[in-house]
Amino acid sequence: MKQDLFQAPDYFNMDELLTEEHKLIRESAREWVKREISPIIEEACQKAEFPSQILPGLGEIGAFGPYIPTEYGGSGLDHISYGLIMQELERGDSGIRSTASVQSSLVMFPIFKYGDEVQRKKYLPKLATGELMGCFGLTEPDHGSNPGGMTTNIKDMGDHFILNGAKMWISNSPFADIAIVWAKNDEGRIKGVIVERGMEGFSTPETHNKWSLRASATGELVFDNVKIPKENILPNKDGLGAPLGCLDSARYGIAWGAIGAAMDCYDTALRYSKERIQFGRPIAGFQLQQKKLAEMITEITKAQFITLRLGQLKNENKATSAQISMCKRNNVEMALNITREARQILGGMGITGEYSIMRHMMNLESVITYEGTHDIHLLITGLDITGENAFK
């Protein structure tokens, strides 16, 4: 792959709305991606291997639980800082951002929010450094967009629980040390369970032959009469609202991340169009190429501002689930459209591993589906504005 010459577009001077701390955090993540991710990511993707050597570095730049308080090993940062880190990671690769998203929003967040003090102190500091890695089990083979129909269950045996069931499409599962698993209890109420690697009857088979997120480890979670100690149940929230609260946090991170992928494709296409000579001049001088590039920067700029505003609302604890859904849906569609347009500007070179565009395009086909499909997010907005539930 070519040298990483990325320069971030900021057409409306959004940087002036960021604090110095925001910009320092973003630059730190950007430099780390250029140094540690860009040189290795193409080969990792071609080989469909997760580059596990990057995990300590992700911990060092604060990508794991940046908004978790410092007393539990987090960085105590705001939600805009978290978003900017996710933007820079996905600028490198969606699979790398996915690894950090899951660790932060789907593992550390529920332990911090729904766990007790013993659980927080036991797990969060090691999760923040990457010494422990986690995954999140909600989706099942027969229950994707309808998680409330899950069949994974825990039975109360007096001094412990017995967990049975299976989850699939689980990022990080093949190497995770712990899994935050959502299961129904004897009353049919959904509970959060901390399952630990090594528990008898717990296995994590890897999913192979993916055309998307190839540099990310994906697998299943299988539970065959797994004995769960009572202290491994998250006590402070149950019901479907608990995992959906985690998904809000993850979707927020994705909204920022998608901008990073779009920025990378725009920057690549802009640079290529200025250097590629056809008919005696750079192709950047042709109207159709300018149309593509002008529309790209317009859509990126619009996404930057809706997402920054969402971050401000999240910092004020005012962001609604519906607002997060709208932002995730808008930004991923925007990014996917930009990858396709950018690929056309590069012509045949756009499909090669010499450039990042085709890799981003394939990755975003997963991102537009996970953490709520594109259609489901549309219905969330529809329900919010009409008051009518179109899910059933």
Buried (B, 14 or more C-beta within 10 A) or exposed (E): BEEBEBEBBBEEEBEEBBEEEBEEBBEBBBEBBBEBBBEBBBEBBEEBBBBBEBBEBBBEBBBBBBBBEEEBBBBBBBBBBBBBBBBBBBBBBBBBBBBBBBBBBBBBBBBBBBBBEEBBEBBBBBBBBBBBBBBBBBBBEEBBEEBEEBEBBBBEEEEBBBBBBBBBBBBBBBBBBBBBBBBBBEEEEBBBBBBBBEBEBBBBEEBEEBEBBBBBBBBBBBBEEBBBEEEBBBEEBBEBEBBBBBBBBBBBBBBBBBBBBBBBBBBBBBBBBEEBEEEEEBBBBBEEBEEBBEEBBEBBBBBBEBBBBBBBBBBEEEBEBBBBBBBBBBBBBBBBBBBBBBBEBBEEBBEEBEBBBBBBBBBBBBBBBBBBBBEBBBBBBBBBEEEEEEEE
